[in-house]
């Protein structure tokens, strides 16, 4: 939403003093049982603290500043992705550190338009389903972008969103010594248009031109363009049909030396039913998502997305394997007695040659506790198929080995 501007009569002191603080606290315990040989189980107790301040407007200008701190509570018996030097335990990418997560200047002097420059979070689509661009909100150190962004709502039923990004501050933290992890210097353009005036639902068009400067990340320099339609239709007073369809094409871009020519497509259909009383809603959804791969190093990638939300919460497929991914999934959601339950089953196969990767079960239960508190538990179990092709091609990247993760968390925000 574009807030109403406060014009120049307001003094600078008023703008600074009438702003709003926000606070996010999340404690999480994460246990990881990785079936890869030589890797010990991980146990991570971490706390995320994010404190922000959003000023009022002064001549249509405003500032937002957010500090973020991640602490490991107790012994670090987990590999945080390179910063803590632990290499014999399973991976939990929640490195310790304190940094400026957001620091940006906004301008709201144009009709139904917001311009923002500086460090900021950018998330396309509703959380956590940020397929292409997101803040990776599942991890404790959230991803942010050093960017210029303009959002315009002047056209009825439409939203136009453009961002120029020169650096990505990744989940690995500022202190990670490994090349290509703490930051993604880049020269990239993110374009997205959304139209909600159709009877069938919401239409989205997007183009992502990603130009990574770092040689380690150069293979992710791609040009991606796509279309998505999603919507719902009432079947009965209590039942609703939901659906989504999407197609995108990706090719190599800028200094990428690989010859990339791959597609992405998705289809979903589901039914939700309002049960009334304390058993509020139940929804069943079936989907099929494909990220193509040619069998080599070229596969459809989404390096800036919140990829934890896709292909299973165990995170075996955060980077698409060279053979691509075909994911047939079934999702059950139940809202009852103030709590939300979600269970997901994934049948995961290679796009190239069609062999089995394995399957995964995910389940989560969350309940708000009032006054900004939320408590949750979740579990993910990926069971790898040990067929000869999967073992030969994917042992190095983990898709040929089982993986289980358990989480318990308590968060507070205002």
Buried (B, 14 or more C-beta within 10 A) or exposed (E): EBEEBBEEEBEEEBBBEEBEEEEBBBBBBBBBBBBBEEBBEBBBBBBBBBBBBBBBBBBBBBBBBBBBBBBBEEEBBBBBBBBBEBEEBBBBBBBBBBBBBBBBBBBBBBEEBBBBBBBBBBBBBEEBEBBBBBBBBBBBBBBBBBBBBBBBBEEEEBBBBBBBBBBBBBBBBBBBEEEBBBBBBBBBBBBBBBBEEEEEBBBBEBBBBBBBBBEEBBBBBBBBBBEBBBBBEEEEEEEBEBBBBBBBBBBBBBEBEBEBEBBBBBBBBBBBBBEEEEEBBBBBBEBBBBBBBBBEEBBBBBBBBBBBBBBBBBBBBBBBBBBBBBBBBBBBBBBBEEBBBBBBBBBBBBBBEEBBBBBBBBBBBBBEEEEEEBBBBBBBBBBBBEEEBBBEBBBEBBBBBBBBBBBBBBBBEE
